[in-house]
Amino acid sequence: MNVFLIGIIVANVLISYKGFNDLSFFRRYEFHVGSIRSGEQIRMLSSGFLHVDMMHLLFNMLTLYFFAPVVMGYLGNFSFILIYFGSLIFGNLLTMMFHKNDYSYRAVGASGAVTGVLYAAILLQPEQNIYLYFFIGIPGYIFAILYLLYSIYGMKAKNDNIGHTAHFGGAIGGYLITLIKQPSLIADHTFIVILLLVPILILFGMAKTGKL
């Protein structure tokens, strides 16, 4: 396994484990709108290494483990690191944009970063299958579109505790950074690139018209 991937996974495990057993540590470094707006910008990064529980951590790290090698194989280690941390920040910036007036809003998890890596992998290998429940395979680009549409629904419904906004922001980060690093994808997979842009345009269109 790549040393950079190992490092990110180990950091997530150690910091999350500390948070599981130390509530004051967890509260000090989680994403919290009020604290961030008062100047605690470190939370924009540190919250991405905390998780709610072991299942949350395991799901994110397994997803990263399966899709990070695709990104590394095509773009190299530096671009993988850029996509991971860039998507983490994109996810939290989008969350701040949508929840800036909700001072009590809290969130944790590497989901934004991991979703960015997942979407980068899908852009690089759009025909690869994503397996739901380990046996239902669908093309990656179909999964990507459905996932973003589901995230829009989740952002609008607000009926669960999932950070849909961070997932969506992470996907945008992975999408944009991958295209910047590998612009030939626009010519090589034009239809897929346009398809993956559609839900992003829908999100901002809904936000602009006040439907979110």
Secondary structure, 3 states (H helix, E strand, C coil): CCHHHHHHHHHHHHHHHHHHHCHHHHHHHCEEHHHHHCCCCCHHHHHHHCCCCHHHHHHHHHHHHHHHHHHHHHHCHHHHHHHHHHHHHHHHHHHHHHHCCCCCCEECCCHHHHHHHHHHHHHHCCCCEEEECCCEEEEHHHHHHHHHHHHHHHHHHCCCCCCHHHHHHHHHHHHHHHHHHCCHHHHHCHHHHHHHHHHHHHHHHHHHCCCC
